[in-house]
């Protein structure tokens, strides 16, 4: 029996950006009409924001050992295996401008 436009709600325990332990059962709590089939899918995307400290800049970002350029963020989409992300920073050197006083 299919219930059109049935009200399904998930417990407020579940929200965006929550952390789930990999390779462990994840019980999902919520409510639905009696006899309704509910399917739950987790989006396995993981985003990173890269922010250099003052006086530094991003030189290169390596994802799984390959350069993706000097980007300030990267998102792994559809994660089903381990990945690596590493960042090379460089120190910003500014030249002082000296003017001669006459």
N, C-alpha and C positions, 0 to 999 in steps of 0.2 A: 504494500500500500504506500503510495507516494503522497506526501502532504505538501501541497504547493505553498510557497512563501511561509513556511513554518518558522516560528521564532526559536532560534538557537542562540544560546549565550555561553560564553566561556568564562570561567572564574576570573575575577580581577587579579588573581595571583599570576596570570599569564599576561605579559605585556611586551612591547617592542624592546629590543636590546637586552632581554633577559638572557642569562647564561645557563646552558644545559650541559650536563656531563655526558661526554661522548661514550658510546658503547654501553649505556645503562638504560633500563626501562624508564620511560617518562609517563607517569600517569597524568591524564588530562581530565580536569573536572569541569563540569558545566551542566546546562539543562537543555532539554529538547522535548518535543512532543512524544508521547508514548508510541513506540513502534517506528520512530523515525531513524533512518540510517545516517550516521554522522561520520565523516572522514576528516582526519586531521593530518595536515602536511606541514612540516617545518621547513622554512626557507633556510638553506645552508649557505648564506652569504656572510662574509666577514669583512668589514671595512676598517681601514687604518688611516688615521690622520697623522701627518708627519710635520712636526714643528721644530725648527732648529732653535737653539737658545740664542740670546742676543749676541751679536758679533759673529754668528755663523750662518752659513747658507747650505742648502741641499746641493750636493755635487752630483749624486747618482743614487738611484734606488734599484736594488737587485731583487727580483722575484724568482725564486727557485734557481738562483744563480745567473739569471739573464737580466740585462739592463732594461729598465722601462723609462729611463730618463730621469731628469731632476723634477719629479712630480711631488706635490704636497699631500697626496693621498692615493690609496690603492684599495680596491675591493676584490676579494676572492669571491667568485660566483660559483654556486653549486658545489661547495666544498664536500668532497667525499674521501679525501686523503690528506696526509700531512703536507704542508708547504712551508717555505721559508721566505722571510722578507728581511732585508738588511739595507741600511742606509749609510752612505758615505757623506760626511759633512766636510766643509772647508771653512776655514776662518776667513772672515771678511777683513781685508786690510785696506784701510783708507789712507790716502795721502793728505798730509796737511798742506794747506796752501799758505805759503809765507809771502808776505808783501814787505817790500823794503820801505822803511819810513825815511822820508827825507826831511 
